[in-house]
Amino acid sequence: MRHKAVIKPARFLPAFGMMTAIFFVSSQPGDQLALPTFLNFDKAWHMLEYGILAATCLFAFHPVPDHAKTKTALEIILFATLYGISDEFHQSFVPLRMACVEDVVADFLGAAIIVGLWWWRQRR
């Protein structure tokens, strides 16, 4: 017997908060950002941001029924990646900023690592 998931709107607030934070940071002109540039820190920052976004999405959909875990995992990774693409597009209009495919790859990896760890833990 399959259980129907109960959506609790308040559980989406952390995800909306994270999306807002990402949008705010990417709205800052390039000369106003004070992020370290050594060791490709920018890509680590992207992975962290989108890993947190994925974690907040997992929180929003908790508990995930057993039959839907793989589908939910893939959908959250897809959502985070699409949000990353839209964020890069948005960033391309911000002074001294540009869109970067490598940033989207880092966004994908951050989300995939967190969701992959969650999925692996659920299977154990």
C-alpha positions in Angstrom: 0.0 0.0 0.0 1.4 3.4 -1.0 1.2 6.3 1.4 0.2 9.7 0.1 2.8 12.4 0.9 1.5 15.3 3.0 3.0 18.6 1.9 3.6 21.0 4.7 4.1 24.5 3.3 6.2 25.8 6.2 8.9 23.1 5.4 9.6 25.0 2.1 10.6 28.2 3.9 14.3 27.2 4.3 14.5 26.3 0.5 12.9 29.7 -0.4 15.3 31.4 2.0 18.3 29.7 0.4 17.1 30.5 -3.1 16.7 34.2 -2.0 20.2 34.2 -0.6 21.7 32.8 -3.8 19.8 35.4 -5.9 20.9 38.2 -3.6 24.6 37.2 -3.8 24.5 36.8 -7.6 22.9 40.3 -7.8 26.0 41.9 -6.4 28.2 43.6 -8.9 31.6 41.8 -9.4 33.5 44.7 -7.8 31.5 44.4 -4.6 32.1 40.7 -3.9 34.8 40.0 -1.3 35.2 36.2 -1.9 38.6 34.6 -1.8 39.9 33.7 -5.3 42.7 31.3 -4.4 42.4 27.5 -5.1 39.2 28.0 -7.2 37.3 28.9 -4.0 34.5 30.2 -6.2 33.6 26.6 -7.3 33.7 25.3 -3.7 31.3 28.2 -2.8 28.9 27.1 -5.5 29.0 23.5 -4.4 28.3 24.6 -0.8 25.4 26.9 -1.8 23.7 24.3 -4.0 24.4 21.5 -1.5 22.5 23.5 1.1 19.8 24.2 -1.4 19.4 20.5 -2.0 19.4 19.8 1.7 16.6 22.3 2.3 14.6 20.7 -0.6 15.0 17.3 1.0 13.8 18.9 4.3 10.8 20.3 2.4 9.7 16.9 1.1 10.4 14.9 4.3 9.3 12.2 4.8 9.8 10.8 1.4 7.9 7.5 0.9 10.1 4.5 0.1 8.8 4.1 -3.4 9.6 7.7 -4.3 13.1 8.1 -2.9 15.0 7.7 -6.2 12.6 9.8 -8.1 12.6 12.6 -5.5 16.5 12.5 -5.4 16.7 12.9 -9.1 14.1 15.7 -9.2 15.9 17.7 -6.5 19.2 17.4 -8.3 17.5 18.5 -11.5 15.7 21.4 -9.7 19.0 22.6 -8.1 20.8 22.4 -11.5 18.0 24.3 -13.3 18.0 26.9 -10.6 21.8 27.2 -11.1 21.3 27.7 -14.8 18.7 30.4 -14.2 21.0 32.1 -11.7 23.9 32.1 -14.2 21.6 33.7 -16.7 20.5 36.3 -14.2 24.1 36.9 -13.3 25.0 37.6 -16.9 23.0 40.9 -16.6 24.9 42.1 -13.4 27.8 44.5 -13.9 31.2 42.9 -13.8 29.7 39.4 -13.6 29.3 36.7 -16.2 27.6 33.4 -16.8 29.9 30.4 -16.4 29.3 26.7 -17.4 31.8 25.6 -14.7 29.7 27.3 -12.0 26.6 25.2 -13.2 28.8 22.1 -13.0 29.8 23.0 -9.4 26.1 23.7 -8.6 25.2 20.2 -9.9 28.0 18.5 -8.0 27.1 20.2 -4.8 23.4 19.1 -5.1 24.3 15.6 -6.3 26.7 15.0 -3.4 24.2 15.9 -0.7 21.3 14.1 -2.4 23.5 11.1 -3.2 24.6 10.9 0.5 20.9 11.2 1.6 19.8 8.5 -1.0 22.7 6.2 0.0 21.8 6.6 3.7 18.1 5.9 3.0 19.0 2.6 1.2 21.1 1.3 4.2 
